[in-house]
Amino acid sequence: PLPDGLRKLLVGVIAVSAVVAMTSVLLVFQLGQPRIWYTMSRDGLLPPLLGKVHPRFRTPHFATILTGLVVAVPLFFSSLHVVVDLTSMGTLMAFAIVSLGVAYLHHAPPPGYNPRFRVPKVPGRWLFPLLVVSGLVWAAALDPESLRALLDFSQGGSLWRYRVFLLLVMGMGYFIVRYNLSLLPMLAALSALYLIIELDVANWIRLGIWSAVGLALYFGYGYWRSALRVGQAKRTDSEGGPEENAPKPSPERSTPT
């Protein structure tokens, strides 16, 4: 029959598309991560060695080699399922953090903040509760039994992760209503967090360990050597006017390609 033939054909197309998409994403990570480390090193958040540029190829060569080792070595001891899930979780976590950062910049922009592109600000004080109530009414109309089981926190089972997401919605809704945060970035953050919750708990643990390592590196090294923090300390300790004590421009560095 035609449906069976199309099913077999589409399975192959989807499988090939998944391999191409996953390979493309990993390749983008391999190219982008050294540049991220280069920028963080230039800002003082990472050791200066990661900010060195190759004299011939004009690329952050040490950061590129380190990225290849950090990515390639664990692949020998991990399954494809783990690699795909960790890639998805790391990407979604980055999306959530960026979205929360956009919401914070809308709420409390720093002095002189004037970006070329600004995400449209949609006040969420009234819209977010309306969306939550509408979603609950819609869920109650479609499947009241499942909604009742979800809201019954005394029951166990596989619904606990969705209850965690419900608590996240309530917590983020509190800040949205209190500070009238922008709706679009907060919805983007919640969407990314929902997709993270759909993944296995083992991936949460791996991401938690990786995040703990990153936070330890930041608070143990980067926070104290940040170019922004050092520049502010120099301006605070100086006795002259702002013109005399403005930080001298650093020598020009070649931007990696």
N, C-alpha and C positions, 0 to 999 in steps of 0.2 A: 504493500500500500504506500501511497504517497507520503502520509505523515511519518511512517517509519523511516522512509528514505531520507526525508528532510531532517528528521531527528538525528540520524547518524551523520549527515553532512554538517549540520549546525554544531554538533558536538566537536567535530574536528576543527571547525572554524573558530569556535570559542576557545578551544585549547591552544591553538596557534596564536590567537590574539592575546591570550593571557601570558604566554611565554614572551611574546614581543613586548607587551606592556611592562611586565616585570623586569625584563632586561633593560628596557629604556629607563625605567625609574632608577634602577640600581646604577646605571651608567651616569645619570644626572647627579645622583648622590656622590659618586666617585669624583665627578668634576667639580661639584659645588662645595663639598665639605672642605677641601684644602683651602679654597678661597675664604670660607667662613673662618677657619683657623688663622689664616693670614690676617684678616681684618681684626679678629680678636687679639692677635699678637701685637698688631700695630696700635691698638687701643690700650695695651698693657694688661689685658686679661689673661694672656697666655705667655709662656716664655718667648723671648725674642727669636729663638732658633726657628720657630714656626713661621716667622715673618720674613725669613730670608728669601730673596728672589734669585733664581739662577741667572748668572751673567749672560748666558747665550740665549736660552729659551724664554727668559723673562716670565717664568712661572714659579710659584712657591714650591720648589722641588722637594724640600724636606717634608713639608706638610703633605705633599702628594704621596711620597713614599710611606710615611707613617699611616696615612689613611688606607693605603692599599694593604698594609700589614694588619691593621686593626680589623679590616673587613674580611680579608682573605683567610687569615688563620682560623677564626672561629667557624668558617664554612666547612672545614674538614671535620668538625665535630658536631655539626648541627644538621638537622633534616631540612628539606625544602619547606615543609609546613612551618617550622619555627622561624626560618628566615623571612618568609612572606608575612607572617603575623607580626614579627618584630618591626619589619619595614613599615607595615601599615600602621602599627601602634605609634612608632616614632613620628611618622608623618602627621598623624592625627593629633598627637600631643603638641607638635610644633604649630599646627593650625590653631588649636585651642589657645595656646599661649599668645600667639600673634593677635588673635581676635580679642582676647582680654586686654592686651596692650593697646589696641585701637580704642576700645571702650574707655580705658583709663585716660588716654590722650584727649579724647573728647571731653571727659569730665574735668580734668586738671591739666591743661596743656602747659608745658614749661615756657619760661620767658623767651620770646623770639621765635616761637614755634610757628612756622609758616610754610607748610609743605606745598609742593606743586599740585598734588592731588589729595583731596580730602574726602574720605568716605562720608556719604550723606548721613547726617545725624537725624535719626527718627526717635524722638523721646518715647521711652518705654514705660513710663510710670502708669499709664492707663492701658496701653495696648498689650503689654505682657500679661497682666492678669486676665484680660479679655481673651487672649489666645489660650491661656491655661484652662479657663473655665469652658471655653468652646471645645477644647480637646477632650476634657472630661465628659462633657455632655455627648459628644460624638461617640466616644468609647462606650459610654453607658447605653447608647442606642444600638450600637453594633453588637456588643458582647457584654452584657451586664454581669454575667457570672465571672468572667475573667477579671473585670474591673474590681468586683467585690473581693476576689481572691488576692488581687494585687494590693488593695488597701488594707487587707487584714494582715498586719505585721506579726500576728501570733503564729501564722502558718509558716512552715519552712518550705523546702522544695527549691526548684530552679528559679523562682521569681525573685530571689533576694537581690540579684544584680539590677533588676528593674526597679526595685525599691530603693536601691542606692542611687539610681539615676533620678528617681522621684525626689529624694532628699536633696540632690544637687539642684534640681529645678527650684525647690522651695528656698534653698539657701541663696542661689543666684537671684531669684525673684525678690528676695528681701533687699538686696543691694540695688537692684534695678529700680524698685519702687522708692526706696529711701533717697537715692542720689539721682534719680531720673536719668539712668544711663541710656546710652544709645541702644536701640533694639537690634539693629542688624548684626553688629559684632557679637552681641550676647547670644543671639540665636545661632550664629555660626559656631561659637564655642560649645554650646549645648549639643549641636548636631555632631560635632567631632567627639565629644565625650560620650554620646550615646553609642556611636560606632565603636569606641574603645571598650565600652562595657559589654558589647557583643562578643568580644574576643575571650580566649581562655584565661583563667586565673593565673596560670603559669606565666603567661606573657606579662601580666600585671607585676608579678614578682620580679621578673627580669628587668622590666622598665623601672621599677622602684629601685633596684640595685644600681642600675646605670644612672638614674637621676641622683641617687645619693652620692655616687662618685663625682658627678658633675658639680653638685652643690658643695661638696667638700673641697674640690679644686677651686671653685669660685671664692668661697669664704676664706679658704686658707691661703690663696695666692692672688687671684684676680682682683678681689675687692680692695686689697691694700695697695696694689700696684696699678690700679686703673688710672689712665691718663687724665680722665676727668677729675678723679679724686685728688690726684697729685697737683693738678693745675689749680684747683680750688684751694688746696692747702697753701700753695705758694702765694696766691693772691691774698689769703687771710693773714699770713705771717708778714707780708710786706708792709712797709711804712709809707711808701710814696703813693702817688695818685695812680689811677688805673692805667694811664698811658705809659707811665714809666715802668710799671710792674706787670704789664701784660706779658704772658708767656711768649717767649721767642718762637717764631715758626721753626719747626723741625726741618732738617734737610729734606729735600724732595726725594721721594722714593718712587721707584718705578712701579706702576700699577701692574699687577700680574694679568696675563692674558688668559 
